Amino acid sequence: QVQLVESGGGLVQAGDSLRISCAVSGRTFKFLHIAWFRQAPGKEREFVAGISWSAGTTYYANVVKGRFTLSRDNAKNTVYLQMNSLKPEDTAVYYCAAGGPFYSNNYDANRYDYWGQGTQVTVSS
């Protein structure tokens, strides 16, 4: 079992930055991936960014590449999503997810077994 707790969402203006966090606990294992997905009202859940827990390699959706950065603090067992140059279309509930073992990047929400409760990010224009 892997437990995930998100924090750090909020209301910001377009162009602002925001960092959200995902605290990871429980049984982590080799080839575990942690990912952020988001879901806006009336839309499907979409992949945002992912990281290999062991290797630390990151990967991103094209719509956020260059604006969002995923990082990991091993000492705190926490993954951070730094979001810069936020746009109104980034408004969504952001979910942290864990799954594996994955031997390559994984963008499919259906393959992630563990989910946090979500944190709301709202970007006003």
C-alpha positions, -999 to +999 in steps of 0.1 A: +000+000+000+011+035-008-005+065+008-006+099-008-015+133+007-016+164-015-014+200-002-008+234-015-036+242-039-053+276-040-065+305-060-040+325-081-041+349-110-030+342-145+008+344-148+014+335-111+032+305-097+021+279-073+037+248-058+017+217-048+030+188-028+024+151-025+036+133+007+043+097+000+042+070+027+038+033+029+055+006+008+076+022-019+094-001-043+117-002-073+101+011-105+074+029-086+062+061-104+045+091-088+024+112-112+002+142-111-031+142-130-057+169-132-094+170-138-114+200-148-152+201-145-168+182-174-134+169-187-116+137-184-087+132-160-054+140-178-018+133-172+003+163-161+038+151-150+054+119-136+086+108-119+104+076-114+107+072-076+140+053-078+157+070-107+143+105-103+137+109-140+107+132-149+084+134-178+057+159-187+026+164-208+032+188-237+007+213-224+028+220-193+063+213-205+085+243-198+061+258-173+058+230-147+086+212-129+084+180-109+109+174-081+115+151-052+128+155-017+140+121-006+144+131+030+108+141+033+094+115+009+076+143-009+071+151-045+066+187-056+049+202-086+061+237-093+037+255-116+048+287-133+031+310-158-003+296-148-032+299-172-069+298-165-070+265-184-048+250-157-077+253-134-086+218-121-084+194-092-049+180-091-044+144-080-012+127-070-011+090-080+013+061-075+017+030-095+041+004-108+063-014-114+067+007-146+097+002-168+090+033-189+071+065-187+034+059-179+007+084-188-024+062-183-044+070-152-059+035-153-026+020-145-020+039-113-033+021-083-030+046-055-045+081-054-046+111-031-077+131-023-069+159-047-062+196-043-080+224-061-060+248-082-079+278-096-064+303-119-083+335-125-079+356-156 
